[in-house]
Amino acid sequence: FVTRYRGKVFTGAHLNSLELLFDRVCRDFEAELQEFNGETDHVHLLVNFPPKVAVSRLVNSLKGVSSRRMKLLHPELVQPAYRKNSLWSPSYFAGSVGGAP
């Protein structure tokens, strides 16, 4: 996921909070956050999730919950200049791997 307008807003503390939030959301979907990495303006997630879960639903929840919670936990992330006051860009990339048994 990329921050809105590619703003370089994340510190190490922010990334630690995000990892915990993403892990919690994944568990709600019976999914597992296997790997997490990030930089000042984006994050990468490797998630193992069941086939009954739509990628779009999982992504919407990951972005929505993390945006709301991060603004509560870290008020410095609220950017008054942002018109939509959202943390993430609306786009995302998702790739999948795996196979049938």
Secondary structure, DSSP 4 states (H G I P E B T S, - for coil): -BBGGG-----HHHHHHHHHHHHHHHHHTT-EEEEEEE-SSBEEEEEE--TTS-HHHHHHHHHHHHHHHHHHH-GGG--TT-SS--SB-S-----------
